[in-house]
Amino acid sequence: MARKIWDISQLLGPELPVWPGDTAFEHKRTWQMEEGSPVNVSALTLSTHTGAHADAPLHYDASAPDIATVDLEPYLGECLVVDARGSNGEVQVGDLPHLRSIDRVLFRTYEKFPHDKWDEGFTAIAPETIEWLAVQGVKLVGTDAPSIDPQNSKTMDAHKAVLKADMRILEGLVLDDVPEGRYELIALPLPILGGDASPVRAILRELPDA
């Protein structure tokens, strides 16, 4: 029997909200069948942090690896989805359930993901929470928020905690329809040379023994 799949990626289109000041998403046809071309071909303009995306260590450390050279293993495997909608401002250690032998944790913070507007007051993840997850052996943290740090952060403390622990980050996931629990995560970044991040097609798949 086929295992159920949840697509947790954002839909990429002209109405996609982006970080204030970042590149707006644009999709433009360069060759068109209706104009005599045998095929349709398009050009994309977008930020490396468009929609659901994976941050490279290069994003928050100029001497760290780019997205093309990071190990793919953290982006593929069993994960735990945590309902953190009750968190106030930042996900704190006290908001976490008991963790047992899990390498990847994804946080749902939105009641309903804001597909059509930018939310400046999104729920970040406290750096102490990142540090605690690292001690538990977690190697990837994901969120439905656009960043693990608050929008107005200048110190990027949560990102720095991730860097110190050599963890990986997924941001901008859509977890509205995903019950809390364990899944298989597949969210591979593109091998962009020099890339500080990459959009991903992120999915969750029901575990074989579910």
C-alpha positions as CSV (number, residue, x, y, z in Angstrom):
1,M,0.0,0.0,0.0
2,A,1.3,3.5,-0.9
3,R,2.3,5.6,2.0
4,K,0.5,9.0,2.4
5,I,2.4,12.1,1.4
6,W,2.0,15.6,2.7
7,D,3.4,18.4,0.5
8,I,4.7,21.0,2.9
9,S,6.1,23.4,0.3
10,Q,4.7,26.9,-0.5
11,L,3.1,27.5,-3.9
12,L,5.5,29.7,-6.0
13,G,3.7,32.4,-7.8
14,P,3.5,36.2,-8.2
15,E,1.6,36.7,-4.9
16,L,4.2,34.8,-2.8
17,P,5.2,37.0,0.2
18,V,8.9,37.6,0.5
19,W,11.2,39.0,3.2
20,P,10.9,42.8,3.1
21,G,13.4,44.1,0.6
22,D,14.2,40.7,-0.9
23,T,13.7,39.7,-4.5
24,A,10.1,39.2,-5.6
25,F,9.2,36.0,-7.3
26,E,8.7,36.3,-11.1
27,H,8.0,33.6,-13.7
28,K,8.2,34.8,-17.4
29,R,7.7,32.8,-20.6
30,T,10.7,33.3,-22.9
31,W,9.6,30.8,-25.6
32,Q,5.9,30.3,-26.3
33,M,4.1,27.6,-28.3
34,E,1.3,30.1,-29.1
35,E,3.9,32.3,-30.8
36,G,5.3,29.5,-33.0
37,S,7.9,27.8,-30.8
38,P,7.8,24.0,-30.6
39,V,8.1,24.2,-26.8
40,N,7.3,26.4,-23.9
41,V,10.4,27.7,-21.9
42,S,10.4,30.0,-18.9
43,A,12.8,32.2,-16.9
44,L,12.6,32.5,-13.1
45,T,13.6,35.4,-10.9
46,L,13.7,34.6,-7.3
47,S,15.6,34.8,-4.0
48,T,17.5,31.8,-2.8
49,H,15.2,32.1,0.3
50,T,12.0,31.8,-1.7
51,G,9.2,29.8,-0.2
52,A,10.2,26.6,1.6
53,H,14.0,26.7,1.6
54,A,17.1,25.4,3.2
55,D,19.6,27.8,4.6
56,A,23.3,27.1,3.9
57,P,25.8,27.8,6.7
58,L,27.2,30.4,4.3
59,H,24.0,32.4,5.0
60,Y,25.2,33.3,8.5
61,D,29.0,32.7,8.3
62,A,31.0,34.1,5.3
63,S,33.6,31.3,5.6
64,A,31.1,28.4,6.0
65,P,30.0,25.9,3.3
66,D,27.6,26.9,0.5
67,I,24.4,25.0,-0.2
68,A,26.1,23.0,-3.0
69,T,28.6,21.4,-0.7
70,V,26.5,20.6,2.4
71,D,25.8,16.9,3.2
72,L,22.3,15.9,2.0
73,E,21.7,13.4,4.7
74,P,20.2,15.8,7.2
75,Y,17.4,16.7,4.7
76,L,16.3,13.1,4.3
77,G,15.0,10.8,7.0
78,E,12.7,10.5,10.0
79,C,11.5,13.7,11.6
80,L,9.2,14.8,14.4
81,V,6.5,17.5,13.7
82,V,5.9,19.5,16.9
83,D,2.8,21.6,17.4
84,A,4.2,24.9,18.8
85,R,1.2,27.1,18.2
86,G,1.0,27.9,21.9
87,S,4.5,29.4,22.0
88,N,4.7,33.1,22.8
89,G,7.1,35.0,20.6
90,E,9.7,32.3,20.5
91,V,9.6,28.5,20.9
92,Q,11.2,27.8,24.3
93,V,12.6,24.6,25.6
94,G,9.6,24.2,27.9
95,D,7.3,24.1,24.8
96,L,9.0,20.9,23.6
97,P,7.7,17.4,24.1
98,H,9.9,14.5,25.3
99,L,12.3,13.7,22.4
100,R,13.4,10.1,21.9
101,S,16.0,9.2,19.2
102,I,15.0,11.8,16.7
103,D,17.4,13.6,14.3
104,R,15.0,16.2,12.7
105,V,12.4,18.4,14.3
106,L,9.9,20.6,12.5
107,F,7.8,23.3,14.3
108,R,4.3,24.3,13.4
109,T,3.7,27.8,14.7
110,Y,0.8,29.0,12.5
111,E,-2.8,28.3,13.0
112,K,-3.1,29.0,9.3
113,F,-0.1,29.7,7.1
114,P,-0.2,33.3,5.6
115,H,0.1,32.6,1.9
116,D,-1.0,36.0,0.8
117,K,0.7,38.4,3.1
118,W,3.9,38.9,5.0
119,D,3.8,38.4,8.8
120,E,6.3,40.5,10.7
121,G,5.3,39.0,14.0
122,F,6.1,35.3,13.3
123,T,7.2,33.0,16.0
124,A,11.0,32.5,16.1
125,I,13.0,29.8,17.9
126,A,14.9,30.7,21.0
127,P,18.7,30.0,20.8
128,E,18.5,28.1,24.0
129,T,16.0,25.8,22.3
130,I,18.5,25.2,19.4
131,E,21.2,24.4,21.9
132,W,19.0,22.0,23.8
133,L,18.0,20.2,20.5
134,A,21.6,19.9,19.6
135,V,22.4,18.2,22.9
136,Q,19.6,15.7,22.1
137,G,21.3,14.9,18.8
138,V,19.0,16.8,16.5
139,K,20.8,17.7,13.3
140,L,18.0,19.6,11.4
141,V,15.5,22.1,12.7
142,G,12.6,23.3,10.5
143,T,9.8,25.8,10.9
144,D,6.8,27.2,9.1
145,A,8.0,30.7,10.0
146,P,10.3,32.6,7.5
147,S,13.2,32.5,9.9
148,I,14.3,30.9,13.1
149,D,15.3,34.4,14.4
150,P,12.9,37.3,14.8
151,Q,12.6,39.6,11.8
152,N,14.3,42.5,13.6
153,S,17.2,40.5,15.0
154,K,20.7,41.9,14.2
155,T,22.6,39.3,16.2
156,M,21.1,36.2,14.6
157,D,21.5,34.2,17.9
158,A,19.5,31.2,16.8
159,H,21.4,30.9,13.5
160,K,24.7,31.2,15.4
161,A,23.5,28.4,17.8
162,V,22.8,26.3,14.7
163,L,26.2,27.1,13.3
164,K,28.0,26.1,16.5
165,A,26.2,22.8,16.5
166,D,26.6,22.2,12.8
167,M,22.9,21.7,12.3
168,R,20.8,22.5,9.2
169,I,17.8,24.7,8.8
170,L,14.5,24.5,6.8
171,E,12.3,27.6,6.9
172,G,9.0,28.6,5.3
173,L,7.3,25.2,5.5
174,V,3.6,24.7,5.4
175,L,2.4,22.4,8.2
176,D,-1.3,23.4,8.4
177,D,-2.6,19.9,7.6
178,V,0.1,17.8,9.3
179,P,-0.8,16.2,12.7
180,E,1.9,16.2,15.3
181,G,4.0,13.1,15.1
182,R,6.7,11.3,13.2
183,Y,7.2,11.2,9.5
184,E,9.8,10.7,6.8
185,L,11.1,14.1,5.6
186,I,12.4,14.6,2.1
187,A,13.5,18.2,1.4
188,L,16.6,18.3,-0.8
189,P,18.2,21.7,-1.7
190,L,19.5,22.5,-5.2
191,P,23.3,22.4,-5.7
192,I,23.7,26.1,-6.2
193,L,27.4,26.9,-6.3
194,G,28.1,29.8,-3.9
195,G,24.4,29.6,-2.8
196,D,23.6,30.9,0.7
197,A,20.3,29.0,0.5
198,S,18.1,27.0,-1.9
199,P,14.3,26.6,-2.4
200,V,13.2,23.0,-1.7
201,R,10.3,20.8,-2.6
202,A,9.6,19.6,0.9
203,I,7.4,16.6,1.6
204,L,6.5,14.4,4.5
205,R,5.8,10.7,4.0
206,E,3.9,8.4,6.3
207,L,6.3,6.0,8.0
208,P,6.1,2.3,6.9
209,D,4.9,1.2,10.3
210,A,2.4,4.0,10.8
